Structures are given as structure tokens and as C-alpha cells.
Amino acid sequence: MKVDKPTLSQLFDCYGDLLTQKQRQCFDLYCNQDDSLAEIAELMGTSRQGVYDAVRRAEQQLLRFERVALCLAHARRDRAQADALQRLSGRLRTASPEELPELADELAALAESLRRDPDPITEKGAFPDGI
């Protein structure tokens, strides 16, 4: 599974402390500092292949941690829900009396979607097979 660098960087922010020291160093230099594999290998006194392997293992681990904990997914969902509430709040402040019932319906629908949105961690079967 190919994941873009900004997403990997966000995953690193969430789960980087769970990686080995070597994985953490290599991954940070490669993804966050944008160093080349050759530059990292020279800096760490190892081979380019060794750095490549450490970065790939770190990427796999970060994706695995996200599948289990869903930290980034939760943060994105929460941010989207907060943005929706903020927009609705702004519209409520400037709404005419005729618009209030429609806005109340939107608020009720948003509240219902928050209630229905289960926490994947506590739902039965939330953990992927093999983890």
C-alpha cells in the first residue's frame, strides 16, 4: 500500500515513539527532513540498503499501528465534525427566524451522526485479523 509522505509524517507524529530507535531516526531523516537514503546511510555509518529496510519496516509498523489504534482516523473525523459544528454555529448566529427550523434539523442530524459513529476500537471485531 503506497501512502504519501504527509500522511506518513502524521502517522509518525502519532506513533513514532513505538518504533525502534534506528527506525525512528531513519524514518525522521527520510520523511520529515527529506534526506536521501545515501545521506542517511553515510550519517549513520550503515548501508543504503540498511536505511531503506529500516524506513520500509517503520512505514509498515506505522500503518499497522494505525490499523489497530486509528489515532489519525479519529483525529481527522473529530476535526471534520468540529468544523461542521463551527460552520453551523456561524450560520445560527446570522439566521433569520424562518431559517431556524432548518438549522435545528441540521444540528439534530449532526448530533445523530455523532451518536451513530461507533468507536472502532471498542466495536466487536475492530482489530484486523493477524494483529
C-alpha positions as CSV (number, residue, x, y, z in Angstrom):
1,M,0.0,0.0,0.0
2,K,1.5,3.3,-1.1
3,V,1.0,6.2,1.3
4,D,2.0,9.8,0.7
5,K,4.7,11.4,2.8
6,P,2.5,13.9,4.6
7,T,0.3,11.1,5.8
8,L,3.3,9.0,6.9
9,S,4.6,12.1,8.7
10,Q,1.3,12.4,10.6
11,L,1.4,8.7,11.5
12,F,5.0,9.2,12.7
13,D,3.8,12.1,15.0
14,C,1.2,9.7,16.4
15,Y,3.2,6.5,16.7
16,G,6.9,7.4,16.2
17,D,7.7,6.6,19.8
18,L,6.7,3.0,19.3
19,L,9.4,2.4,16.6
20,T,12.9,1.2,17.4
21,Q,15.5,4.0,17.7
22,K,17.0,3.1,14.3
23,Q,13.7,3.1,12.6
24,R,12.7,6.4,14.3
25,Q,16.0,8.0,13.2
26,C,15.9,6.8,9.6
27,F,12.3,7.5,9.1
28,D,12.5,11.0,10.5
29,L,15.5,11.9,8.4
30,Y,14.0,10.4,5.3
31,C,10.3,11.6,5.6
32,N,10.5,14.7,7.7
33,Q,13.9,16.0,6.9
34,D,13.8,14.9,3.3
35,D,17.4,13.4,3.4
36,S,18.3,10.8,0.8
37,L,18.9,7.2,1.6
38,A,22.6,7.7,0.8
39,E,22.9,10.8,3.0
40,I,21.3,8.9,5.9
41,A,23.5,5.8,5.3
42,E,26.6,8.0,5.5
43,L,25.4,9.8,8.6
44,M,24.6,6.6,10.4
45,G,27.5,4.6,9.2
46,T,25.4,1.9,7.5
47,S,24.5,0.8,4.0
48,R,21.9,2.5,1.8
49,Q,20.0,-0.9,1.8
50,G,20.1,-1.0,5.6
51,V,18.5,2.5,5.7
52,Y,15.9,1.5,3.1
53,D,15.0,-1.6,5.1
54,A,14.6,0.5,8.3
55,V,12.4,3.1,6.6
56,R,10.2,0.4,5.0
57,R,9.8,-1.5,8.3
58,A,9.0,1.8,10.0
59,E,6.4,2.5,7.4
60,Q,4.8,-0.9,7.7
61,Q,4.8,-0.6,11.5
62,L,3.2,2.9,11.4
63,L,0.5,1.6,9.1
64,R,-0.1,-1.4,11.4
65,F,-0.3,0.8,14.5
66,E,-2.9,3.0,12.7
67,R,-5.0,-0.1,11.7
68,V,-5.1,-1.0,15.3
69,A,-5.4,2.3,17.1
70,L,-6.9,4.5,14.4
71,C,-5.4,7.6,16.0
72,L,-5.1,9.6,12.8
73,A,-8.5,8.4,11.5
74,H,-10.1,9.6,14.8
75,A,-8.3,12.9,14.7
76,R,-9.5,13.6,11.1
77,R,-13.0,12.5,11.9
78,D,-13.1,14.7,15.0
79,R,-11.7,17.7,13.1
80,A,-14.3,17.3,10.4
81,Q,-17.1,17.1,12.9
82,A,-15.8,20.2,14.8
83,D,-15.6,22.1,11.5
84,A,-19.2,21.2,10.7
85,L,-20.3,22.4,14.2
86,Q,-18.4,25.6,13.7
87,R,-20.0,26.3,10.4
88,L,-23.4,25.6,11.8
89,S,-22.7,27.8,14.8
90,G,-21.8,30.7,12.4
91,R,-25.0,30.2,10.4
92,L,-27.1,30.1,13.6
93,R,-25.7,33.5,14.7
94,T,-26.9,35.2,11.5
95,A,-30.0,33.2,10.7
96,S,-33.4,34.7,10.3
97,P,-36.3,33.3,12.4
98,E,-37.5,31.5,9.2
99,E,-34.2,29.7,8.8
100,L,-34.0,28.4,12.4
101,P,-36.1,25.2,11.9
102,E,-33.9,24.1,9.0
103,L,-30.7,24.8,11.0
104,A,-32.2,22.9,14.0
105,D,-32.8,19.9,11.7
106,E,-29.2,20.1,10.5
107,L,-28.0,20.2,14.1
108,A,-30.1,17.3,15.0
109,A,-28.8,15.3,12.0
110,L,-25.2,16.1,13.0
111,A,-25.9,15.0,16.6
112,E,-27.4,11.8,15.4
113,S,-24.4,11.1,13.1
114,L,-22.1,11.6,16.1
115,R,-24.2,9.2,18.2
116,R,-24.2,6.6,15.4
117,D,-20.5,6.8,14.7
118,P,-19.1,4.0,16.8
119,D,-15.7,4.0,18.2
120,P,-13.9,1.4,16.1
121,I,-11.6,0.4,18.9
122,T,-14.4,-0.8,21.2
123,E,-16.6,-2.3,18.5
124,K,-16.6,-6.1,18.2
125,G,-14.2,-7.3,15.6
126,A,-12.4,-3.9,15.3
127,F,-9.0,-5.4,15.3
128,P,-7.8,-6.6,11.9
129,D,-7.0,-10.3,11.6
130,G,-3.5,-11.2,12.3
131,I,-2.7,-8.3,14.6
